[in-house]
Amino acid sequence: MTKWTADDVTDRTGTTVIVTGANSGLGAQVARVLAGAGARVVLACRDPGKARAVADTIVGDTEVRTLDLADLSSVRAFADGVADDVDVLINNAGVMGVPKGTTTDGFEGHFGTNHLGTFALTGLLLDRVRDRVVTVSSGLHRLGRIDDDLNWERRRYQRWLAYGQSKLANLLFAYELDRQLSAAGRSTGSVAAHPGVAATEGQRRDRSLQGKILAGGPAQSPRMGALPILYAATVPGLDGVCVGPDGLLQRRGHPTTVRTSRSSRNAELAADLWARSERLTGVRYSLARL
Ligand SMILES: NC(=O)c1ccc[n+]([C@@H]2O[C@H](COP(=O)([O-])OP(=O)(O)OC[C@H]3O[C@@H](n4cnc5c(N)ncnc54)[C@H](OP(=O)(O)O)[C@@H]3O)[C@@H](O)[C@H]2O)c1
């Protein structure tokens, strides 16, 4: 059987896609392919200068908008500025293995940026998303644990465990969003994706032994790493699944639906995290049955 590649992305003419973190790595590649397929692509990035530099290299219809997921006022301002419906929201942006620090709103850096920022953005935009929300997680979600200390105030800080927690939260969120959208009778879908291990800025930044061990062998190219995200964003009928690479241990390969940890499928844990995320961000989802 032939493997799915970026050439299989169908014509996107007439659609609008928001890609967070589109100025670098996987997000830039996803933006490039979707714009090349005819979509209007909004590059939602915290540094508009970097985003413009990438947009200038993309052939197609692009727009740069400022979004800092580590600052909920920036997330709100971004959402307020989205005037028209969008077809696909791709929650790609994230920090990886950064030292202990807090977001503008005082949340631990990974949890605040990768999960709470993404949760808030999606909640504020959801009524304007027509087709689907794609949320990018990681195989390292398996390191994560969701407990009472989401902001690492009582646990000894370990950055890759903090990253794992945020990526587990991304998966719990993506699956819970799918359940809530279905229960509300909405046609909008929610799909998770993970790239395996791909050689990007984020992946290279941590040169510690721990980071190298976790990366586990040679990384694939950003082009290959972007495929699961592109597949999740464009292939019909994927609601409530995670798309990742089909190779050994899901580290590399072509996109397919993949299994994720038992914790990530825990609906009770997901509902609890959802309620806490609404309280922490002040963003309440309005998913009443239509
Ligand atoms: N590469 C891998 O092997 C791998 C593996 C598993 C999962 N992932 C996931 O894939 C996604 C993309 O990562 P990548 O590998 O492409 O890394 P990357 O090259 O570092 O890209 C990350 C992007 O997120 C943006 N970002 C970080 N903090 C932000 C914030 N507060 N507000 C808005 N944007 C922010 C970055 O912006 P700046 O350029 O301004 O920092 C950058 O555009 C992440 O969610 C990551 O967890 C990657």
The ligand as an ORCA input file, in Angstrom:
! r2SCAN-3c Opt
* xyz 0 1
  N       9.881     18.174     17.178
  C       9.501     17.085     17.835
  O      10.220     16.068     17.849
  C       8.202     17.041     18.558
  C       7.835     15.845     19.167
  C       6.602     15.758     19.794
  C       5.751     16.849     19.793
  N       6.136     18.027     19.239
  C       5.209     19.162     19.293
  O       5.130     19.767     18.033
  C       4.756     21.141     18.190
  C       5.657     22.016     17.337
  O       6.985     21.930     17.833
  P       8.281     22.013     16.923
  O       8.990     20.741     17.076
  O       7.929     22.505     15.568
  O       9.138     23.089     17.732
  P       9.547     24.607     17.397
  O      10.288     24.648     16.110
  O      10.219     25.094     18.635
  O       8.151     25.334     17.192
  C       7.343     25.660     18.295
  C       6.492     26.838     17.903
  O       5.663     27.188     19.026
  C       5.801     28.578     19.231
  N       5.526     29.003     20.594
  C       6.198     28.666     21.729
  N       5.674     29.340     22.768
  C       4.656     30.108     22.280
  C       3.747     31.021     22.850
  N       3.808     31.353     24.146
  N       2.832     31.606     22.065
  C       2.775     31.324     20.743
  N       3.621     30.482     20.130
  C       4.564     29.888     20.902
  C       7.245     28.893     18.847
  O       7.425     30.272     18.674
  P       8.908     30.948     18.816
  O       9.629     30.617     17.542
  O       8.600     32.392     18.964
  O       9.546     30.320     20.012
  C       7.339     28.089     17.567
  O       6.728     28.784     16.516
  C       4.827     21.414     19.690
  O       3.523     21.403     20.228
  C       5.633     20.262     20.236
  O       5.295     19.958     21.577
  C       7.345     18.150     18.599
*
